[in-house]
Amino acid sequence: MRVFNERGDAGAPLGSALGRAGTSPAPTDSPRTRFLFVALVLALTFLTYFGTLWFQFVEDDQFLILGNPFLRSWHYFPRYFSVGVWDFRHPALPDSYYRPLYLLWFRLNYVIFGTHPWGWHLTTVLAHVAATYLVYRLARSLLGDWVTALFASLIFGLHPIHIEGAAWVSGVSEPLLALFLVSAYLCYLRANDHTPPAREWRSTSLTLFILALLVKETALVLPMLVFATQWINFQADRLPPVGLRARRFATSLRSAAPYLVLTVPYLVVRALALKSFMPPADPISIGVVISTWPSLLWLYLKHLLWPAGLHAFYDLSYVVHPGLRNAVLPAVPVALAAVILVWAARRSRPAALALMWLVLPLLPVLNVRIFGDGNFAHDRYLYIPSVGFSLLAALALRRARLGPARLLGLPAIQVALALVLACGMGLSATSQSSSYANRVSFFTHAYSGAPDNDAAKWNVAGLLVEQGNYAEAENLLQGILGHNPDSGYVNYDLGYTYYLMGRLEDAEYYLLRAGQLLPQFSDGFFYLGMTQLRMGHFEDAGLNIRRALALTPYSDDYHFGLGLVLKMQHNLPGALAEFRAELALNPGHVQARGQIAEIENALQPGRTAGSGYTPGVP
């Protein structure tokens, strides 16, 4: 891809405008020098997150990895392409995530590492390191100067905003997306620059685009990136002024067309897998969505510029009634930043291309209603947009000048600032990533950062239940129901808490309520059945557990629970079949194995099952 000067004449490769922008010459540009410095950046990135190899599985990892039967056998591999990510757990519920290659990545990790978290964390960190290298390659292609590209990769690799993508196993979707998305864009640049063989580069770019779509939906921004790139670098020297804008639009659209064509079958396949063309969304007006943008964008701007106090959740809610504090004041710095960035982009094509990578990947996350109130702000959504931020920051860093002193062939101030950034960001990322070490640190840290966020309260309540602190969990859940009584999941969690406490009548009440609010949520019916089993209502228990199985035939413990009901009804052959089904689904289920041995022993001629059996809690 070539950059064009202000007259529209073909010029040097992208980034030659850096010299006109006032940057200093790079040090000796030898392959050995480049290799050593790039390797140093990648090593620093790896070392920053090396400590995560001792971390455990947290949050969604518990379900997507430890409780996901689809990862335990290649038998389920075709299903990765025909269902959503959460189909294994709740196939009857709406799903927004069609990510077959994300599941394939998990399957490969499961084959290699089993359920040992260190290996999963290792591959997650390596994916981030690989993404950092691709950012270097992208910066070299767009900015030209390899030192500027080095600074961009340094900022990207060490920026604490990437903690969710590098320290949390389930967050690996972000670096995986970057690997395919940036690679597809780089191949597009090679093809557009007519680098032989251009046709092969274009085909490779389109193939990588498809793979990126199968990792995460955000890859749909690639056609926009291609269109914007062509628009910014449109060659106009041989065109008459009449119809110039129309020609520019047509040329840009022609470049993006192959990618747009591929999105059509992808969207169809995705809709068939998820049983919907549009993801489920909250019924809020477009006015509320727009009113929420200033506070959301201000949060993201702060975290890009000063990534301190990062948490898994934030106390942001839909702005239904915009006012001074929740709309006007946040809009001021956002508008100021927008003016500065547009001004820079109008003066420099490299800055315009960098801004393109910041803004376009941010557009999907502005549709806040698809994430739910209180759950639309997460740092991981900035993983791809931070590519553009890193390019812009590197351009600014290369313009820094203070006196004639030089170090490593560069102005000393640039080297000093790079070292300060590396130390500051690296230490900050290492320190803040410690909250992902285990479930206790994760949920307590998330709650401390967003004590008014219902999602944070709900999650920490689950942690308290695991710790046996039922009273405090009950208070948190009752507090949420106080202002949101129709939350099916909170009703379920409260019912499950009462089930564990032995308050069976209360458990039955809230689980019945959860079933009314979420008639397709299988866990609610399963634990309603288990509650009724403990109450001695065997018929009702069997009906509800069978209903749960009908909704989700792959969930752990469901067959085991039904086996307990049948055993209490003295239907030993039926119970044996259910326990065997559980063991086939989850070979590590020790209780099912024990029940099979007991019943097989009881069914031997001349023997009967022991009486007075009390079912355990799965």
C-alpha positions, 0 to 999 in steps of 0.5 A, a space after each residue: 500500500 502506498 501513501 499519497 502526498 497532498 497533491 495526490 501523487 504517488 509517493 513513498 511507502 506508507 509512513 514516509 509522511 513521518 519525516 514531514 511530521 518532524 520525527 527524527 531519523 531511526 538508528 541503523 536499520 539492520 535486520 539484526 538491530 530490528 530483530 534484537 529490539 523486537 525480540 526484547 519487546 516480545 520478551 518483556 510482554 511475556 515476562 509481564 504476564 509470566 506470573 499468570 502461569 500460576 493462576 487458576 480458572 476464574 469466572 466463565 472458565 469454570 463453565 466454559 472449560 471445567 463444566 463443558 462436555 463439548 471439550 472432552 471429546 472430538 465427537 462434539 467437534 462438528 457442533 462447534 460450527 452449528 451452535 453457540 458457545 453456551 449451547 452445551 449449558 443452556 441450548 434453549 436460551 438465546 445465545 449471542 456468541 457464534 465462535 467455532 474457532 474459539 471452542 476449537 482453541 479450547 478443545 486443543 488446550 484440553 487435549 494438551 493440558 487437560 484441566 491444568 490451568 498453567 498450560 491454558 494460561 501459557 497459551 493465552 499469554 503466547 497468543 497475546 505475545 503473537 498479537 503484539 508482534 503483529 501490531 509491530 508488523 502492522 505499524 511498520 506497514 502503516 507508519 513506515 519507520 520501524 522505531 515507531 513500529 517498535 514503540 507501538 508494539 511496546 505500548 500495545 504489549 505492555 498496556 494494562 488494558 489487556 489484562 483481561 485478554 492476557 491473564 484470563 483464559 476465557 478472554 483469549 478470544 481477544 488476542 485470537 481475534 487480533 491474530 486473524 484480523 491483523 493478519 488478514 489486513 496485512 495480507 490485504 495491504 500486500 495484495 493492494 500494493 501489487 506485491 507478487 503474487 497479489 492474487 494469492 495475498 488477496 485470497 489469503 486475506 479473505 481466508 483469514 477474514 473468514 477465520 477471524 469471523 469464526 473466532 469473534 463477531 467483531 471481525 466484521 469491522 474488517 470491511 470497514 477498515 479496508 474501505 477506510 484505508 482505500 478512502 484515506 489513500 485514494 489516488 486522485 492525480 489522474 482524475 478530473 475534479 468532477 465526480 471525484 468524491 463519487 470515484 473515491 467512494 466507488 474505489 473504496 467500496 470495490 476494495 471492501 466488496 469481497 469482504 462484504 460478500 463473504 459476510 453474507 453467508 457468515 451471517 446466514 450460518 451464524 443466524 441458523 446456529 443461534 436461531 436468530 439474526 439479531 442478538 437479544 437486546 434490552 428494550 431501551 430506546 436509541 436515545 438512552 443508548 446515545 445518552 450512555 455513550 459519553 460516560 462509557 467513552 470517558 471511561 475507556 478514554 481514561 483507561 487508555 491514557 491512565 490504566 489504573 484502577 482496572 476492574 472486571 466490572 464498573 458502576 455504569 448503568 444506562 443513562 435514562 435521564 441525562 444530566 450534568 454529571 452523567 452526560 454533559 461532563 463526560 462528553 466534554 473530555 471525549 469531545 476534546 479528544 475527538 477534536 484533537 484526533 481529527 485535527 491530527 488525522 487531517 494533518 497526517 495520513 499515518 495518524 488518520 490510519 491509526 485513528 481508523 484502527 482506534 475508532 472503527 473497532 470501537 463501534 460494535 461496543 457502542 450498541 450497549 443494549 446487547 450487553 445488558 444494563 451494568 454489563 456493557 463496560 469491560 476493558 477487554 472490548 478495547 483490545 482491538 481499538 487499542 491497536 489504533 491507540 498504540 499507533 497514535 501514541 507511538 507517533 506522538 512519542 517519535 515527535 518528542 524532542 528535548 535538546 540534542 542529546 541522543 541515545 541508541 541513535 535516537 533523541 534521548 527523550 524518546 528513549 527515556 519516555 519509552 523506558 518510563 512507559 515500559 516500566 510503568 505499564 509493565 509493573 502496573 499490568 503485573 500488579 493489577 493482573 493478580 486479581 485474576 489469580 483465583 476466584 476469591 481474588 477475582 470476585 472480591 476485586 471486581 466487587 470492590 471496584 463496582 459495589 453498586 453493580 448488580 452483576 458484581 454483587 451477583 458474582 460475589 454472592 456466588 463466591 460467598 455461597 461457595 465459601 459457605 457464607 450463606 447469610 451474607 450471600 442471601 443479603 446481597 441477593 435479596 438486595 438485588 431483588 429489592 429493586 429488580 424482583 423479576 431477575 430470573 437468575 437472581 431468584 435462581 441463585 437465592 433458591 439455590 442458596 436456600 437449597 444449600 442452607 437446607 431451607 427447602 420451602 424457601 428454596 422451592 419458592 424462589 426456584 419456582 419463581 425462577 422457572 416462571 421467569 426463565 422457562 428455558 433455564 434448565 438449572 432452575 428446574 434441576 435444582 427445583 427437582 433436587 429440592 423436591 427430592 430432599 423434601 420427599 416429593 419424588 414424582 415432582 422431583 423426577 418431572 422437573 429434573 427430566 424437564 431440565 434434561 430435555 432443555 439441556 441434555 449435556 449438563 453435568 449432574 442432571 443424569 446423576 440427579 435423576 438416578 437418585 430420584 429413581 433409586 429412591 423410587 426403588 427403580 434400580 435398573 432405571 437409576 443404573 442407566 442414568 448413572 451410566 449416562 452421567 459417567 459417559 458424559 463426565 468420566 470423572 464423576 466419582 459419585 456416579 461411579 460409586 452409585 453404579 458399583 453399589 447398584 450393580 452389586 445390589 442387582 446381583 442374584 440374591 442381593 438387595 439394595 441397602 435401605 435408608 439411603 440418603 441422596 447426596 448433593 451433586 
